[in-house]
């Protein structure tokens, strides 16, 4: 992951901050929806899974976009995930 960040000429701290901001934004939307009575997964925004060094699922797409994938539940098969794009 760190090699890809370097390849894309990104700042590691800026990438980490953006990951946290995106997850917080997604979590706020989820909280708003759950307040309407829906049962949704609330993220632990302080979880270590969002640290760059723990990010295992990512890919560099055709347009040189970096896709960070944070899956929840069973990593082998799940429909619940967050996607952060750089």
C-alpha distances in whole Angstrom, upper triangle without the diagonal:
4,5,5,6,9,10,11,13,11,12,10,13,14,11,12,15,15,13,16,19,18,18,21,23,22,24,27,28,28,30,32,32,33,36,38,38,35,33,29,26,26,22,22,20,20,18,15,13,12,11,7,7,9,7,8,9,8,9,10,14,17,18,14,13,10,11,9,12,14,16,19,22,22,18,20,22,22,23,22,18,17,15,13,13,13
4,5,5,6,9,10,11,10,10,8,11,13,10,11,15,15,14,17,19,19,20,22,24,24,25,28,29,30,32,34,35,35,38,40,40,37,35,32,29,28,24,23,21,20,19,16,15,14,11,7,7,10,10,11,13,11,12,13,16,19,19,15,15,12,13,12,15,16,20,22,25,25,22,24,26,26,27,25,21,20,18,15,15,14
4,5,5,6,9,10,10,12,10,14,15,13,14,18,18,17,20,22,22,23,25,27,27,28,31,32,32,34,37,37,38,41,42,43,40,38,34,31,31,27,27,25,24,23,20,18,17,15,11,11,14,12,13,14,12,12,12,15,17,18,14,14,12,14,14,17,19,22,25,27,27,23,25,27,27,28,27,23,22,19,17,16,14
4,5,5,6,9,9,11,10,14,14,11,13,17,16,15,19,20,19,21,24,24,24,26,29,29,30,32,34,35,36,38,40,41,38,36,32,30,29,26,26,23,24,22,20,18,16,15,11,12,14,12,12,12,10,9,8,12,14,14,10,11,8,11,11,14,17,20,23,26,26,22,24,25,25,26,25,21,19,16,14,13,11
4,5,5,6,5,7,7,10,10,8,11,13,13,13,16,18,17,19,21,22,23,25,27,28,29,31,33,33,34,37,39,40,37,35,32,29,28,24,24,22,22,21,18,17,15,13,10,11,14,12,13,14,11,11,10,13,16,15,11,11,9,11,11,15,17,20,23,26,27,23,25,27,26,26,25,21,19,16,13,12,10
4,5,5,6,8,8,12,12,11,13,16,16,16,19,21,21,22,25,26,26,28,30,31,32,34,36,37,38,40,42,43,41,39,35,33,31,28,28,25,25,24,21,20,18,16,12,13,16,15,16,17,14,14,13,16,18,17,13,13,12,15,15,18,21,24,27,30,30,27,28,30,30,30,29,25,23,20,17,16,13
4,5,8,11,11,15,15,13,16,19,18,18,21,23,22,24,27,27,27,30,32,32,33,36,37,38,39,42,43,44,41,40,36,34,33,30,29,27,27,26,24,22,20,18,15,16,18,16,17,17,14,13,10,13,15,14,10,12,11,14,15,19,21,24,28,31,30,27,28,30,30,30,29,25,23,20,17,15,12
4,5,9,11,14,13,11,14,16,15,16,19,20,19,22,24,24,25,27,29,30,31,33,35,35,37,39,41,42,39,38,34,32,31,28,28,25,26,25,23,22,19,18,15,16,19,16,17,17,14,12,10,12,13,12,8,9,8,12,14,17,20,23,27,30,30,27,28,30,29,29,27,24,21,18,15,12,9
4,7,9,12,11,11,14,16,15,17,20,20,20,22,25,25,26,28,30,31,32,34,36,37,38,40,42,43,41,40,36,34,32,29,29,26,26,26,24,23,20,18,15,17,20,18,20,20,17,16,13,16,17,15,12,12,12,15,16,20,22,26,29,32,33,29,31,32,32,31,30,26,23,20,17,15,11
4,6,9,8,7,10,12,11,13,16,16,17,19,21,21,23,25,26,27,29,31,32,33,35,37,39,40,38,37,33,30,29,26,25,22,23,23,21,20,17,15,12,15,17,16,18,18,15,15,13,16,18,16,13,12,11,14,14,18,20,23,26,30,30,27,30,31,30,29,27,24,21,18,14,13,9
4,6,5,6,9,10,11,12,15,15,16,19,20,21,23,24,26,27,29,30,32,33,35,36,38,40,38,37,33,30,28,25,24,21,21,21,19,19,16,14,12,14,17,16,19,19,17,18,17,19,21,19,16,15,13,16,15,19,20,24,27,30,31,28,31,32,31,30,28,24,21,19,15,15,11
4,5,5,6,9,10,11,13,14,15,17,18,20,21,23,24,26,27,29,31,32,33,35,37,38,36,34,31,28,26,22,21,18,18,18,16,16,13,10,8,10,13,13,16,17,15,17,16,19,22,21,17,16,13,15,14,17,18,21,24,27,28,25,28,29,28,28,26,22,19,18,14,14,12
4,5,5,6,9,10,11,12,14,16,17,18,20,21,23,25,26,27,29,31,31,33,35,37,35,33,30,27,25,21,20,17,16,17,15,16,13,10,9,12,14,14,18,19,18,19,19,22,25,23,20,18,16,17,15,18,18,22,24,27,29,26,29,31,29,29,26,23,20,18,15,15,14
4,5,5,6,9,10,10,12,14,15,16,18,20,21,23,24,26,27,29,30,32,34,35,33,32,29,26,24,21,20,17,17,18,17,17,13,12,11,14,16,15,18,19,17,19,18,20,23,21,18,16,14,15,14,17,18,22,24,27,29,27,30,30,29,28,25,22,18,17,13,13,11
4,5,5,6,9,10,11,12,14,15,17,18,20,21,23,24,26,27,28,30,32,34,31,30,27,24,22,19,19,15,16,16,15,14,11,10,8,12,13,12,15,15,13,15,15,17,20,18,16,13,11,12,11,14,15,18,21,24,26,23,26,27,25,25,22,19,15,13,10,10,8
4,5,5,6,9,10,11,12,14,16,17,19,20,21,23,25,26,27,29,31,32,30,29,25,22,20,17,16,12,12,13,11,11,8,7,6,10,11,11,14,15,14,16,17,20,23,22,19,16,13,14,11,14,14,17,19,22,24,22,25,26,24,24,21,18,15,14,11,12,11
4,5,5,6,9,10,11,12,14,15,16,19,20,21,23,25,25,27,29,31,29,28,25,22,19,16,15,12,12,14,13,14,10,10,10,13,15,14,18,18,17,19,20,22,25,23,20,18,15,15,13,16,15,19,21,24,26,24,27,28,26,25,22,19,16,15,12,13,12
4,5,5,6,8,10,10,12,14,15,17,18,20,21,23,24,26,28,29,27,27,23,21,19,16,16,12,14,15,15,14,10,11,11,15,15,14,17,17,15,17,17,19,22,20,18,15,13,13,11,14,14,18,19,23,25,23,26,26,24,23,20,17,13,12,8,10,9
4,5,5,6,9,10,11,12,14,16,17,18,20,21,22,24,26,28,25,24,20,18,16,13,13,10,11,12,12,11,7,8,9,12,12,11,14,14,13,15,16,18,21,20,18,15,12,11,9,11,10,14,16,19,21,19,23,23,21,20,17,14,10,9,7,9,10
4,6,5,6,9,10,10,12,14,15,16,18,20,21,22,25,26,24,23,19,17,14,11,11,7,8,10,11,11,7,9,10,14,13,13,16,16,16,19,20,22,25,24,22,18,16,15,12,13,12,15,16,20,22,21,24,24,22,21,18,15,12,12,10,13,13
4,6,5,6,9,10,11,13,14,15,17,19,20,21,23,25,23,23,20,18,15,13,13,9,11,13,15,14,11,12,14,17,17,16,19,19,18,20,21,22,25,23,22,18,17,15,14,15,14,17,18,22,24,23,26,26,23,22,19,16,12,12,10,12,13
4,5,5,6,8,10,11,12,14,16,17,18,20,22,24,21,21,17,16,14,12,13,10,13,14,15,14,10,13,14,17,17,15,18,16,16,18,19,19,22,21,20,16,14,13,11,12,12,15,16,20,22,21,24,23,20,19,16,13,9,9,7,10,11
4,5,5,6,9,10,10,12,14,15,16,18,20,21,19,18,15,12,10,8,9,7,10,11,12,11,8,12,13,16,15,13,16,16,16,18,20,21,24,23,22,18,16,14,11,11,10,12,13,16,19,18,21,21,18,17,13,11,8,9,8,12,14
4,5,5,6,9,10,10,12,14,15,16,19,20,19,18,15,13,10,8,9,6,10,12,14,14,11,14,16,19,18,17,20,19,19,22,23,24,28,26,25,21,19,17,15,15,13,16,16,19,22,21,25,24,21,20,16,14,11,13,12,15,17
4,5,5,6,9,10,11,13,14,16,18,19,18,18,15,14,12,11,12,10,13,15,17,16,14,17,18,22,20,19,22,20,20,22,23,24,26,25,24,20,19,17,16,16,14,17,17,20,23,23,26,25,21,19,16,14,11,12,11,14,16
4,5,5,6,9,10,11,12,14,16,17,15,15,12,11,9,9,11,10,14,14,17,15,13,17,18,21,20,18,20,18,18,21,22,22,25,24,24,20,19,16,14,13,12,14,14,17,20,20,23,21,18,16,12,11,8,10,10,13,16
4,5,5,6,9,10,10,12,15,16,14,13,10,9,6,6,9,8,12,13,16,15,13,17,19,22,20,18,21,20,20,23,25,25,29,28,27,23,21,19,16,15,13,14,13,16,20,20,23,22,18,17,13,12,10,13,13,17,19
4,5,5,6,9,10,11,13,15,14,14,12,11,9,10,11,10,14,16,19,18,16,19,22,25,23,22,24,23,24,26,27,28,31,29,29,25,24,21,19,19,17,18,17,20,23,23,27,25,21,20,16,15,13,15,16,18,21
4,5,5,6,9,10,11,13,12,13,10,11,10,11,14,13,17,18,21,20,18,21,23,26,24,23,25,23,23,25,27,27,29,28,28,24,23,21,19,18,17,17,17,20,23,23,26,24,20,18,15,14,13,15,15,18,21
4,5,5,6,9,10,11,9,9,7,8,7,9,12,12,16,17,20,18,17,21,23,26,23,22,24,22,23,25,27,27,30,30,29,26,24,21,19,18,15,16,14,17,20,21,23,21,18,16,12,13,12,15,16,19,22
4,5,5,6,9,10,9,10,8,9,7,10,12,12,16,17,21,20,19,22,25,27,25,24,26,25,26,29,31,31,34,33,32,29,27,24,22,21,18,18,17,19,22,23,26,24,21,19,16,16,15,18,19,22,25
4,6,5,7,10,10,11,10,12,11,13,16,16,19,21,24,23,22,25,27,30,28,27,29,28,28,30,32,32,34,33,33,30,28,26,24,23,21,21,20,22,25,26,29,27,23,21,18,18,17,19,20,23,26
4,5,5,7,6,9,8,11,11,13,17,17,21,22,25,24,23,26,28,31,29,27,29,27,28,30,32,31,34,33,33,29,28,25,24,22,20,20,18,20,23,25,27,24,21,18,16,17,16,19,21,23,26
4,5,5,5,6,6,9,9,12,15,16,20,20,24,23,22,26,28,31,28,27,29,27,28,31,33,33,36,35,35,31,30,27,25,23,20,20,17,19,22,24,26,24,20,18,16,17,17,20,22,25,28
4,5,7,9,10,12,12,15,17,18,21,23,26,25,25,28,31,33,31,30,32,30,32,34,36,36,39,38,38,34,33,30,28,26,24,23,21,22,26,27,30,28,24,22,19,21,20,23,25,28,31
4,6,9,11,14,14,17,20,21,25,25,29,28,27,31,33,36,33,32,33,32,33,35,37,36,39,38,39,35,34,31,29,27,25,24,22,24,27,28,31,28,24,22,20,21,21,24,26,29,32
4,7,9,13,13,17,20,22,25,25,29,28,27,31,33,36,33,32,33,32,33,35,37,37,40,39,40,36,35,31,30,27,25,24,21,22,25,27,29,26,23,21,19,21,22,25,27,30,33
4,6,10,11,15,18,20,23,23,26,25,25,29,31,33,30,29,30,28,30,32,34,34,36,36,37,33,32,28,27,24,22,20,18,19,22,24,26,23,19,17,15,18,18,22,24,27,30
4,7,9,13,16,18,21,21,24,22,23,27,29,31,28,27,28,26,28,30,33,33,36,36,36,32,31,27,25,22,20,18,15,15,18,21,23,20,17,15,13,16,17,21,23,26,30
4,6,10,13,15,18,18,21,19,19,23,25,27,24,23,24,23,24,27,29,29,32,32,32,29,27,23,21,19,16,14,12,13,16,18,20,18,14,13,10,12,13,17,19,23,26
4,6,10,12,15,14,17,15,16,20,22,24,21,20,21,20,22,24,27,28,31,31,31,27,25,21,19,16,13,12,9,10,14,15,18,16,13,12,9,10,11,15,17,21,24
4,7,9,12,12,15,14,14,18,21,22,20,19,21,20,22,25,27,28,32,31,31,27,25,21,19,16,13,13,10,12,16,17,20,19,16,15,11,12,12,15,17,21,23
4,6,9,8,12,11,11,14,17,19,16,16,18,17,19,22,25,26,29,29,28,24,22,19,16,14,11,11,9,12,15,16,19,18,15,15,11,10,10,13,14,18,21
4,5,5,9,9,10,12,16,17,15,15,18,18,20,23,26,28,31,31,29,26,23,20,17,16,12,13,11,13,17,17,21,20,18,18,14,13,13,16,16,20,22
4,6,9,9,8,11,14,16,14,14,17,18,19,22,24,26,30,29,27,24,21,19,16,15,12,14,13,16,19,18,22,22,20,19,16,14,12,14,14,18,19
4,6,9,8,9,13,14,13,14,17,18,20,23,26,28,31,31,29,25,22,20,17,17,14,16,15,17,20,19,23,24,22,22,18,16,15,17,16,20,21
4,5,6,8,12,13,10,12,14,16,18,21,24,26,30,30,28,25,21,19,15,15,11,13,12,14,17,16,20,21,19,20,16,15,14,16,16,19,21
4,5,5,9,9,7,9,12,14,16,20,22,25,29,29,26,23,20,18,14,14,11,13,13,15,17,16,20,21,20,21,18,16,15,16,16,19,20
4,6,8,9,6,6,9,11,13,17,19,22,26,26,24,21,17,15,11,11,8,10,10,12,14,12,16,18,16,17,15,12,12,13,13,16,18
4,6,9,7,7,10,11,12,16,18,20,24,24,21,18,15,13,10,10,8,11,12,15,17,15,18,19,18,18,15,12,11,11,10,14,15
4,5,5,6,10,12,13,16,18,21,25,24,22,19,15,15,11,12,11,14,15,18,19,17,21,22,21,22,19,16,14,14,13,15,15
4,5,5,9,11,11,14,15,18,22,22,18,16,13,12,10,11,11,15,17,19,20,18,21,22,21,22,20,16,15,14,12,13,13
4,6,8,11,12,15,17,20,24,24,21,19,15,15,12,13,13,16,18,20,20,18,20,23,22,24,21,18,17,17,15,17,17
4,6,9,11,14,17,20,24,24,22,20,16,15,11,11,10,13,14,16,17,14,17,19,19,20,18,16,15,15,14,17,17
4,6,7,11,14,17,20,21,18,16,12,11,7,8,8,10,13,15,16,13,16,17,17,18,16,13,12,12,11,13,14
4,6,10,13,16,19,21,18,16,13,11,8,8,9,10,13,15,14,11,13,15,15,17,16,13,13,13,13,15,16
4,7,11,13,17,18,16,14,11,8,6,5,7,8,12,14,13,10,12,13,13,14,14,11,11,10,11,12,14
4,7,10,13,14,12,10,7,5,4,6,9,11,15,17,17,13,15,16,16,16,15,12,11,9,9,10,11
4,6,10,11,9,8,6,5,7,8,12,14,18,20,19,16,17,18,18,18,18,15,14,11,11,10,11
4,7,8,6,6,5,6,9,11,15,17,21,24,23,20,20,21,21,21,21,17,16,13,12,10,9
4,6,5,5,6,7,11,13,16,18,22,25,24,21,21,22,21,20,21,18,16,13,13,10,10
4,5,7,9,11,14,16,20,22,26,28,27,24,24,24,24,23,24,21,20,16,16,13,13
4,5,9,11,15,17,21,23,26,29,29,26,26,27,26,25,25,22,20,16,15,12,11
4,6,9,13,16,19,22,25,29,28,25,26,26,26,25,25,21,19,15,14,10,9
4,6,10,13,16,19,22,26,26,22,24,24,23,22,21,18,16,12,10,7,6
4,7,10,13,16,20,23,23,20,21,22,21,20,19,16,14,10,8,6,5
4,6,10,13,16,19,20,16,18,18,17,16,16,12,10,7,6,5,7
4,7,10,13,17,17,14,16,17,16,15,14,10,8,6,5,6,8
4,6,10,13,14,11,13,13,12,12,10,7,6,5,7,9,12
4,7,10,11,9,12,13,11,11,9,5,5,6,8,11,14
4,7,8,6,9,9,7,8,6,4,6,9,12,15,18
4,6,7,10,9,7,8,6,6,8,12,14,18,21
4,6,9,8,7,9,8,9,12,15,18,21,24
4,5,6,6,9,9,11,14,16,19,22,25
4,6,6,10,9,10,12,14,17,19,22
4,7,10,11,12,15,16,19,22,24
4,7,9,11,14,16,19,21,25
4,5,8,11,13,17,19,23
4,6,10,12,16,18,22
4,7,10,14,17,20
4,7,10,13,17
4,7,10,13
4,6,10
4,7
4
